[in-house]
Amino acid sequence: MEKETPMSKFIFVTGGVTSSLGKGIIAASLAKLLQARGLHVTIQKFDPYINIDPGTLNPYEHGECYVTEDGAETDLDLGHYERFLNIHTTQANNVTTGRIYQTVINKEREGAFLGKTVQVVPHITDEIKRRMKLLGQTGDYDIVITEIGGTVGDIESLPFIEALRQLQWELPIEDTVVVHLTLIPYLKAAKELKTKPTQHSVRMLSEEGVHPDVIVCRTEKPLSPELKRKIALFCNVKPEAVVEAADASIIYEVPVLMMREGLDTTVLKKLHLAGTQQPDLNRWKIFLDKLKYPKAKVNIGLIGKYIELQDAYKSILESFIHAGAINECQVQVVNIHSESITTGNVNEQLAGLDGLLVAPGFGHRGVEGKIAAVRYAREKKLPFFGICLGMQMAAIEFARNVLGLRGANSTEMDPGTTDPVIDLMDQQKQVTEKGGTMRLGAYPCVIEKDSLASRIYAKEKISERHRHRWEFNNKYLTDFEKAGMLASGKNPDTGLVEIIELNDHPFFIGVQYHPELKSTVEEPQPIFVHFIKAALQHAQQPFSKSIQPLHS
Ligand code: GLN
């Protein structure tokens, strides 16, 4: 039996006026401030779409699919939560309408509703409430922040807002707080900030039975005290509950901006938790200083096929920010579309780079461009980092151009290839359903001594997260190793290759897993950190054959 009384307090974050206002960043920033006061906090996201999870979504739809330790394919906001808070999230931290309905419908098939008509209210809203309370009942958290995806007024958000209304009614008044994020647009012609859309969105939320306690206003111009008073008066909150969220050039600055605006203090007051110490953001501020005042700069080519949409590579870009800060170096990411690279133009396309990252991906579009880019990095001794598909491309390039297996490929791209150096494992061959069936989540990896990987990680056993179906084909491993490409990391249980690297190269590493999913402000991911170090070295001595390999 689940406990009736949730042990944590609950903060809900809703959004009004438009989407893409950055609810995830505001939620993560508030969580950071609370955590920096010594409170135990987690964040969950409720998404109103009907997909069971975002795993089946094209990156052009919602950006990157973020994978947790337990193998859940989740919304990219969970990445922000982990990067800000340095905590792990799980499947329970991301719930979609699809998952809610699936649970209710499965229960109906089991006969659990005893002949009742199953309805949105109460059955769907009950299931939403159950999941909203779940993490709060573990006893692990003082506060659970719930971000409700979508925009107030959307048809699909209604059941979530109704569940929130009911939960507020059920719980003691000091156990919940609602933060509503809106936009205050600036009209150039009138030279004025406009509050009407915010008034309307608060009214809409109120019509649905929920009144915000705090209104966070995204704005490109500062809000005057008069304007804050006006918003407060018409939206029926106290003036101190109107918080300005000025556009920030760096998302990591938002916690500091929110602290200045007193968001955490206002929230804690409502939760009757006021009186705790001030947030200790010293380490965070040191990170921000390093980020804002770099001493050097490197140009890193990001080769991918979704580069038009930066959210598709969110975790990679954030990992570069973390790794850049620790190296006190600005990482200038140069986006290069893999489809635009050919063997004929690769030299011009990649000129001036200090490092090359070949991105993850699915399907054959753009892979030949990725292979040409890998060859360039290998031959020119340019620091190279391949992630998942990027690692697979590095193996294929090596097979074709070093081992002379001209037709080498992955069976994902060419099922009839003569040399399937990347192939499906037997388990995957039986898979027919697409959703949640890849190799997902954390797996262990044992690292070879005296390798580049062992110098990077400085330990023998690591664990990293996965999201892929294809694997390095171990039938080719001896030939690869004889020719100088080593498998320096392997899964200890299955022998699957996790890391490949080149002997005679200053920095060339490919990983089957997704290291970008574990980089946080406090713990930048080590491969990214060393990759930027190698790029810095390259920037000082470009294309020099005399560079000492980092691992010698
Ligand atoms: N498409 C490849 C696979 O499924 C790589 C996946 C990825 O890059 N995440 O194995």
Residues whose N, C-alpha, C, O or C-beta is under 5 A from the ligand:
A	BS01	LIG	P360 G361 F362 G363 I387 C388 L389 R467 H468 R469 W470
